[in-house]
Amino acid sequence: MTPRRTLAVAGREVLRVGLGGARWSITDPADDGPAERLLAQAIEAGVTYVDTARAYTTRGVEGHNERLVRRVLDRLGAGAGARDEVLVATKGGHFRDGDRYLVDASPAALRADCRRSLGLLGRERIDLYYLHFPDPRVPLTDSAGALADLRREGLVGAVGLCNVTADQVREALDVVPVAAVQNPFSAAAPPAPELVALTAAHGIALLAASPLGGVRPPGAVERLSPEAGRAARAHGVPVPTVLLAWLLGLGDHVGVVTGARRPATLAASVLAADLPLTRAEHRAITDDLQEHP
């Protein structure tokens, strides 16, 4: 049996397909049951990277998503290894206020956000703590310095950055080691080659948020890349699985964070971790994407 493909993140080896919980909360669900069952199913299927954030919450409950993650991990318990084996990443500096999403990445706000998340997750240390968005009112080096302080104090195991450019990564690296960068990118909108190369050179995991963004199969996928459709038929997998596998083929340091809300979507996403496309298939899909941006 071919070993499952993993990714080095924050000193841990995790499945290259992680699960993000944003849409379990920002849609203001009336019932958390489906999301809790999906997260448990993901962990049982081998997902070992779970992504949450302060901003992933409902209108009326502070920290809704982080509470949900904690409930599921506590219920699975140490016997299942969930709390030890699953890397939990959360984010600060961005928050929900009713229907508004605001940014405050000042050092004081990041410290308060981190402590709030520690309490909600029921942890003494956050495995991976991201700056959710750079704050245009705060020098990035100040925000990065606050994260460096949290790391030195042992409240944070590793530091990540979200929604950043290659130049911003370089700026932060002058202040703190960066373990992961998470940006929205997909086959429809691939990451900048400069960012892929920079993160690879520094041993930084590059994670795709919304990795199927802008793609609505099946019709849109076939227009985006007929070769992805051919590869899907050849391997006997859904087309979205091929598109995720194509992203993973950008580098051994690249992972995806699926926002799956249904078991079928989760299963199709996890399959990508076990689908190394051939070089010819990856190149053919790349040629399609360059021809039809």
C-alpha positions as CSV (number, residue, x, y, z in Angstrom):
1,M,0.0,0.0,0.0
2,T,1.4,3.4,-0.9
3,P,2.1,5.5,2.2
4,R,-0.3,8.5,2.6
5,R,1.3,11.8,1.6
6,T,2.1,14.1,4.5
7,L,3.3,17.6,4.9
8,A,5.7,19.1,7.5
9,V,3.9,21.8,9.4
10,A,5.1,23.3,12.6
11,G,7.4,20.4,13.3
12,R,4.6,17.9,12.7
13,E,3.7,15.6,9.9
14,V,0.1,16.0,8.9
15,L,-2.0,14.7,6.0
16,R,-1.7,17.1,3.1
17,V,-5.4,17.6,3.1
18,G,-6.6,19.5,6.1
19,L,-10.1,20.6,7.2
20,G,-11.2,24.2,7.8
21,G,-14.3,25.0,9.8
22,A,-15.2,28.5,8.7
23,R,-18.5,27.7,7.0
24,W,-19.7,25.6,10.0
25,S,-20.0,28.9,11.9
26,I,-20.2,32.0,9.6
27,T,-23.4,30.7,8.0
28,D,-25.1,30.9,11.5
29,P,-26.3,27.3,11.6
30,A,-29.2,26.3,13.7
31,D,-27.7,22.9,14.4
32,D,-24.0,22.0,15.1
33,G,-24.6,18.3,14.8
34,P,-23.7,17.9,11.1
35,A,-20.4,19.9,11.5
36,E,-19.5,17.9,14.6
37,R,-20.1,14.6,12.8
38,L,-18.2,15.7,9.8
39,L,-15.1,16.7,11.9
40,A,-15.2,13.4,13.7
41,Q,-15.5,11.6,10.3
42,A,-12.5,13.6,9.0
43,I,-10.3,12.6,11.9
44,E,-11.3,9.0,11.5
45,A,-10.4,9.2,7.8
46,G,-6.9,10.3,8.8
47,V,-7.1,14.1,8.7
48,T,-4.6,15.5,11.2
49,Y,-4.8,19.3,10.5
50,V,-7.8,21.2,11.7
51,D,-8.1,24.9,10.9
52,T,-10.2,27.4,12.9
53,A,-10.1,31.1,13.8
54,R,-11.5,33.7,16.2
55,A,-13.4,35.2,13.2
56,Y,-15.1,31.9,12.4
57,T,-18.1,32.4,14.6
58,T,-21.8,33.0,14.6
59,R,-23.5,36.4,15.2
60,G,-24.4,35.5,18.7
61,V,-21.7,33.1,20.1
62,E,-18.2,34.2,20.8
63,G,-15.7,31.6,19.5
64,H,-18.4,29.3,18.1
65,N,-15.9,27.4,15.8
66,E,-13.2,27.0,18.4
67,R,-15.8,25.7,20.9
68,L,-17.0,23.2,18.3
69,V,-13.5,21.9,17.6
70,R,-12.9,21.5,21.3
71,R,-16.1,19.6,21.8
72,V,-15.3,17.1,19.1
73,L,-11.7,16.5,20.2
74,D,-12.8,16.2,23.8
75,R,-15.4,13.7,22.8
76,L,-13.1,11.6,20.8
77,G,-10.8,11.7,23.8
78,A,-7.2,10.8,24.4
79,G,-7.9,7.1,23.7
80,A,-8.5,7.9,20.1
81,G,-5.4,10.1,20.1
82,A,-7.3,13.1,18.7
83,R,-5.9,15.7,21.0
84,D,-2.4,14.5,20.6
85,E,-2.4,13.6,16.9
86,V,-4.4,16.4,15.4
87,L,-2.6,19.7,14.8
88,V,-5.1,22.5,15.6
89,A,-4.4,25.8,14.0
90,T,-6.3,29.0,14.9
91,K,-5.9,32.7,13.9
92,G,-6.1,36.1,15.5
93,G,-6.2,39.7,14.5
94,H,-9.5,39.4,12.7
95,F,-13.0,39.1,14.3
96,R,-16.7,39.2,13.5
97,D,-18.9,42.0,14.8
98,G,-22.5,41.2,13.6
99,D,-22.3,41.2,9.9
100,R,-19.0,43.0,9.8
101,Y,-15.5,41.4,9.8
102,L,-12.9,43.7,11.2
103,V,-9.1,43.6,11.5
104,D,-7.1,44.5,14.6
105,A,-3.6,43.0,14.5
106,S,-2.1,45.3,17.1
107,P,0.2,43.5,19.6
108,A,-2.3,44.0,22.4
109,A,-5.2,42.6,20.3
110,L,-3.2,39.6,19.1
111,R,-2.2,38.8,22.7
112,A,-5.8,39.0,23.8
113,D,-7.0,36.9,20.9
114,C,-4.4,34.3,21.6
115,R,-5.4,34.0,25.3
116,R,-9.1,33.9,24.3
117,S,-8.4,31.0,21.9
118,L,-6.4,29.1,24.5
119,G,-9.4,29.2,26.8
120,L,-11.9,28.3,24.1
121,L,-9.8,25.4,22.8
122,G,-9.0,24.2,26.3
123,R,-5.3,24.2,25.7
124,E,-2.1,25.5,27.3
125,R,-0.5,26.0,24.0
126,I,-1.8,26.6,20.4
127,D,0.0,24.3,18.0
128,L,0.0,26.8,15.1
129,Y,-1.2,30.4,15.5
130,Y,-1.7,32.6,12.4
131,L,-1.9,36.3,11.9
132,H,-5.3,36.2,10.0
133,F,-4.8,39.4,8.0
134,P,-2.1,42.1,8.0
135,D,-3.5,45.2,9.5
136,P,-2.9,48.3,7.4
137,R,-2.8,50.5,10.5
138,V,-0.1,48.4,12.2
139,P,3.4,47.7,10.9
140,L,3.7,44.1,10.0
141,T,6.9,43.8,12.0
142,D,4.9,44.9,15.1
143,S,2.3,42.1,14.5
144,A,5.0,39.6,13.8
145,G,6.9,40.7,17.0
146,A,3.8,40.0,19.1
147,L,3.6,36.5,17.6
148,A,7.3,36.0,18.3
149,D,6.6,37.0,22.0
150,L,3.8,34.5,22.3
151,R,6.0,31.8,20.8
152,R,8.9,32.6,23.3
153,E,6.4,32.5,26.2
154,G,5.3,29.0,25.1
155,L,1.7,30.1,24.4
156,V,2.2,29.3,20.7
157,G,4.1,26.4,19.3
158,A,4.6,27.9,15.8
159,V,3.7,31.0,13.9
160,G,1.8,31.3,10.6
161,L,0.7,34.1,8.3
162,C,-2.5,34.3,6.2
163,N,-3.4,36.5,3.2
164,V,0.1,37.7,2.6
165,T,2.4,38.5,-0.3
166,A,5.9,37.2,-0.8
167,D,7.3,40.6,0.3
168,Q,5.3,40.4,3.5
169,V,6.6,36.9,4.3
170,R,10.1,38.2,3.9
171,E,9.4,41.1,6.2
172,A,7.9,38.8,8.9
173,L,10.9,36.4,8.6
174,D,13.2,39.2,9.8
175,V,11.3,39.1,13.1
176,V,10.0,35.5,13.7
177,P,10.3,32.0,12.2
178,V,7.3,31.4,10.0
179,A,6.0,27.8,9.9
180,A,3.1,28.2,7.5
181,V,1.5,30.5,5.0
182,Q,-2.2,30.1,4.2
183,N,-3.7,32.1,1.3
184,P,-6.7,31.6,-0.8
185,F,-5.7,29.8,-4.0
186,S,-7.0,27.2,-6.3
187,A,-6.5,25.7,-9.8
188,A,-8.7,28.6,-11.0
189,A,-6.4,31.1,-9.3
190,P,-3.0,29.5,-8.6
191,P,-0.5,31.0,-6.1
192,A,2.2,33.3,-7.4
193,P,5.3,31.4,-8.4
194,E,7.4,33.7,-6.3
195,L,5.4,32.7,-3.2
196,V,5.7,29.0,-4.0
197,A,9.5,29.3,-4.4
198,L,10.0,31.5,-1.4
199,T,8.1,29.2,1.0
200,A,9.8,26.2,-0.4
201,A,13.2,27.8,0.1
202,H,12.5,28.6,3.7
203,G,10.8,25.3,4.6
204,I,7.4,27.0,5.1
205,A,4.3,25.0,4.5
206,L,2.1,26.7,1.9
207,L,-1.6,25.9,2.5
208,A,-4.5,26.7,0.1
209,A,-7.6,28.1,1.7
210,S,-10.7,27.7,-0.5
211,P,-8.8,25.3,-2.8
212,L,-11.8,24.8,-5.1
213,G,-12.7,28.5,-5.1
214,G,-14.1,29.7,-8.4
215,V,-14.7,26.1,-9.6
216,R,-18.2,24.7,-9.8
217,P,-18.1,21.2,-11.3
218,P,-18.8,19.5,-13.6
219,G,-19.3,22.0,-16.4
220,A,-17.0,24.7,-15.2
221,V,-14.3,22.2,-14.5
222,E,-14.3,20.8,-17.9
223,R,-14.1,24.3,-19.3
224,L,-11.2,25.2,-17.0
225,S,-9.3,22.0,-17.8
226,P,-10.5,19.2,-20.0
227,E,-7.3,17.4,-19.0
228,A,-8.5,17.3,-15.4
229,G,-11.6,15.6,-16.5
230,R,-9.6,13.0,-18.5
231,A,-7.3,12.4,-15.4
232,A,-10.4,12.0,-13.2
233,R,-11.8,9.3,-15.5
234,A,-8.5,7.6,-15.8
235,H,-8.1,7.4,-12.0
236,G,-11.7,6.8,-11.2
237,V,-12.0,9.8,-8.9
238,P,-14.1,13.0,-8.9
239,V,-12.7,16.0,-10.9
240,P,-12.3,18.1,-7.7
241,T,-10.0,15.4,-6.4
242,V,-7.8,15.9,-9.4
243,L,-7.7,19.6,-9.0
244,L,-6.7,19.3,-5.4
245,A,-4.0,16.8,-6.4
246,W,-2.8,19.3,-9.0
247,L,-2.3,21.9,-6.3
248,L,-0.4,19.4,-4.1
249,G,1.8,18.7,-7.2
250,L,3.1,22.3,-7.0
251,G,5.5,21.3,-4.3
252,D,6.1,18.9,-1.4
253,H,5.5,21.8,0.9
254,V,2.0,22.5,-0.4
255,G,-1.2,21.4,1.3
256,V,-4.9,22.2,1.0
257,V,-7.5,23.1,3.6
258,T,-10.9,22.0,2.4
259,G,-14.0,23.7,3.7
260,A,-16.1,20.6,3.2
261,R,-19.6,20.6,4.7
262,R,-20.8,17.3,3.3
263,P,-19.3,13.8,3.8
264,A,-19.1,13.2,0.0
265,T,-17.1,16.4,-0.4
266,L,-14.8,15.5,2.5
267,A,-14.2,12.0,1.0
268,A,-13.4,13.5,-2.4
269,S,-11.0,15.9,-0.9
270,V,-9.2,13.4,1.3
271,L,-8.7,11.2,-1.8
272,A,-6.3,13.9,-3.2
273,A,-3.7,13.0,-0.5
274,D,-3.5,9.5,-2.1
275,L,-3.5,10.7,-5.8
276,P,0.0,11.6,-7.0
277,L,-0.7,12.7,-10.6
278,T,1.9,11.7,-13.2
279,R,4.2,14.4,-14.4
280,A,2.5,14.2,-17.8
281,E,-1.0,14.7,-16.2
282,H,0.2,17.6,-14.1
283,R,1.8,19.3,-17.0
284,A,-1.2,18.8,-19.2
285,I,-3.5,20.3,-16.6
286,T,-1.0,23.2,-16.1
287,D,-1.1,23.9,-19.9
288,D,-4.9,23.9,-19.8
289,L,-4.9,26.4,-16.9
290,Q,-2.4,28.7,-18.6
291,E,-4.4,28.6,-21.8
292,H,-7.7,29.3,-20.0
293,P,-6.9,31.6,-17.1
